[in-house]
Amino acid sequence: MKIINLMKVALSALRRNKFRAFLTMLGIIIGVASVIAMLAIGQGSKQSIQSQISSMGSNMVIAMPASQQMGGVMQGGSNIQSLELYDVEAVSKNCPSVSHVSPEVRASGQVVSGTENWPTTFYGVGAAYLEIKKMKIESGRMFTEQEVKKAAKVIVVGQTVVEELFGKGVDPVGKSIRFRNVPLKIIGVLAEKGENTFGQDQDDVIIGPYTTVQKRILAITHIQAIFASAKNEELTDQATSEMTTALRASHQLREGDDDDFQIRTQKELVNTFSSISNILTILLGAIAGISLLVGGIGIMNIMFVSVTERTREIGLRMSVGGRGVDILMQFLIEAMLLSVLGGVIGILLGVGSSSVIGSITGWPIAVMPSAVVLSFVVCTFIGIFFGWYPARKASGLNPIDALRFE
């Protein structure tokens, strides 16, 4: 019997039991839709994290003091004074893969303007800091190298600080505020960046010359970190290696000595979050895939019922010349049609529900074509796998016994 005729027979059998066929497909529909939606959520989250980290400077390299154990207590890197200004000069001179370098020192405290105050962090940095961190000035200007040398009391502020002290929409350039009773003049306002991957408000900052923070606020001579940017993302690993060599030479460390600093890159952060996101995506997909397995079992159960109900029909077909392979193909095609139709409906439902979820929750959603293709292939395989045994049982019936079946 030709395949086309077998498909007509299979479709006719499904049309006779439309509601049962729909219920059978429901497991496949839910499974496919769930897999596509879950993978879309996982992939969207991954892309969002990568985008946010890249917006912070995908080629950024950070050198910090290494954590050390003193008196049985682990000391954090910020409490160790292993980085000095000459280290910044060493990186600048001896690292050809590095395009910009800036020291960083930080101080937390209340910033005050008139009767308004707000807790924030004052970042003392070099003039190249904005280039490294991919930050832009919305109004005003960035401080100059000359102002850094003079420890000038000038700052650039983020949008959150502006809104809390002056109100939304106000341009504070030219106004003065106080940080730990030190008067500071606002010379620029940063463009809004929003929250980063860790939920930290990137606009809740004050940025000024590192010399100002060192001399006028913290009274220190060391620095807390060195921020640098590789010339491009491909040179990040080379820049890291060059900075390690330069800092070891600057600290006069001999071969075999442990580094008294640690170097981190945004590339490492991207890879770490991508790995975590991939694991979560696979986990979500696997959980949703259980529905596909349940749907396949449902198809097998219904095909067994169908074989039992149509035993006399099978016997009649075989008695008039129908071959076992024709009977097998007939029931196998029925199982595949149930699975494929359910898969198509599930794909449409999965893509649609992903868009709805993204619109309602505001989550980043990215439907992967590979997930759609994979879901369709899997549901087709399920139709063949779970439909094979009932179809084989039908093809093996004895025609005489089948005709006698009540």
C-alpha positions, 0 to 999 in steps of 0.5 A: 500500500502506498504511503499516501494511502496509508496517510489517508487511512491514518488521518481518517482514523484520527478524525473519527476520534478527534477529541481523543486525538487532541488529548493524546497530542496535549502531552506533546504540545505542552512538552514542546511549548515548555521546552521552547519557552524555558530555553528562550528564558534561559538564553535571554537571561544569558544574552542579557548578562553578557550584554550588561557585563560587556557594557561595563567594558568587555576588555577591562582588566583589574589588578587588586591586592591579593587576600592574605591570611594574617594571625589566622584571619583572612584579610580582604584585598581592600585592607592590604597595601600592596599596590602603589602609584609606581605600579600604575606607571609600570603597567602603563610603560611595560604593557603594550597590549594595554590602551588605558590605565587608571588607579582607583581608591574608594570612600563611602559616606554621606554627600550633602547639598543644603538640607539634602543628603545621600549615602554613596561611594566616592571613586577616586580615579584617573582621567582615563577611567571613563574610557575603561569603564565605558561611561559617558558624560551627559553634561559638563566635562571630565576632570583633566590630568592637571586637576588630578596632579593638583588634587582639585576638589572637582567631581563628576556625579551619577544620575542617582546622586543628582536626583537625590540631592537636586531633583529629577531633571536638574543640571547641577553642573557648577554647584557644590556639595560636601562629602565628609565635610570636604567641599566639592564642585560638580563639573560633570554629570554621567549618562545613565547606565542603570543597574548592573548584573549584580543589581548594583546601581551604577548611577549612584556614584561620585567620581573625582581625582584619585589624589583628592580622595587620597589626600583630602578624604582617606589620608593614604598614599597607596591605591586600592585597585588598578583598572586597565583596558586592553586595546581590544577584547582579543588582547585581554589575555595578553594584557593580563599576562603583561600586567602580571609580569610588570607588577611582579617586576615592580614588586621585586618578586622572585621566581617561586614567590606568590603574587601579592596581587590578583588580576581579574578580567570581564572575560572571566566574568562573562565565561563564569556567568555563561557557564552558570546560565548554560547549566540552568538552561539545560536544567530548565529544558530537561525539566520541560522535556519530561513532559515530552516523555509523558506525551510519548507514553500517552501516545503509546497508551492510545495506540494500544487502545486503538489496536485493541479497538480495531482488531477486527478491522486489522483482521479484515485488511489482512484477510483481503491481502494486507501485509504485516508491513502495511499494518505496521506502517498504518499505525506507525504513521498514526503515531507520527501524525499525532506527535508531529501535529502536536509538535507543530502546535507546541512550537507555535504555542511555545513561541507565542507564550515566550513573547507573552511572558517577556511582555508581562514580566519584562524578562529578556527572551530569546527564542533559539531556532535550534530549540525549535528544530530540536523540539520538532526532531524530538517529538518526531522521534517520540512518535516513532519510538513510542508508536513502534511497539503498538504498531508491531503488535498490530502487524503480528496479529493472526488474521483468523484470530483478529476476525473472531475478536469481539 
